[in-house]
Amino acid sequence: MKLDKAAALEYDSNNDNAPKVVAAGKGAVAKRIVAKAKEFDVPVFANEALVDSLVELEIGKEIPAELYRSVVEVFVWLAKQDAKGEF
């Protein structure tokens, strides 16, 4: 997996209208984001086009509507992995 860029999302369906970027960066920061995810058994999903967009967003801000479809794909993947018991 290429680690030159990474972003972390958070979504609370009770309080948020859309997922928020809670961490994003390039280079060493990206490597730390992925390492921290692995440390806490948070699944890592790779989508280069999506991460390119996410790293440009302000931390703590909800993702824009044009990224909803791509982020839904991440959540569908997560649900499938969870159903398989893969994390």
N, C-alpha and C positions, 0 to 999 in steps of 0.2 A: 504494500500500500504506500503510495506517495504521500509524504508527510510535510510538504512545503507550505500547506495551508490547512487550517482546521477551524471549525466553529462548533460551539455547543449551544443547543436550544433547550428551552424550558417552556412547558405549557401546563397551566393549571386551568382546567375547563370551568372551574367554579369562579375564577377571578379574571381570566384573560380572554380577550377577544380573539387573539391569535398567538402563536408561539413567539417567544422573545429570544433574541441572541443574548446569551449570558457570558460567553467568552468567544473570542475570535482572534486569530493572528496568523503570522507567517513565520517560517523558519523555526527558530528555537522555541518561540511561543507555541506554534502549532504542535511541535513535538511534546511540549509539556501538557498541552490540552489532551492529546491522545494518551499520553502516559497516565495522566490523572483519571481519565475515563477507564482505562484498563485496570488501574489500581482499585477502583470501586466497582468493577464488573459492569460498567456502563457500556452497552453495545456501541460499536463504531461502524457507521455507514459511510461508504465512499461514493461521492458524486462530485466530480471536479467542477462541473458547471455551477452546481448549487453552492458549493463552498466559495467559489469565486465571487458570487453575489453576496453571500452572508458576511464575508470578511470586510466588505465595504460598508456594512450597516453599523449604526451606533449601538454600543452595548446597552442593554436594557430596553431597547425599543422593540415593539412588535414588528414582525416581518411584514413587508408590503404585500398587498393582494396578489401581485403578479408572481409571487413565489409560493402561493398557497398550494398549487398543484404539485410542485416538486416536493414540498415539505410533507404533503399528504402521502406521497410515495414512501417517504422515510417512516412515517407512522404505520403505514400498512406493513412494511417490511418488519418493523419492530413487533407488531402484533403477530405476524406469522412466526417469527423467531420465538416469541414467548409461548405460542401455542405448541410449538415443537419442543419446548423445554430447553432451548439452546442457550439460555442465560438465566 
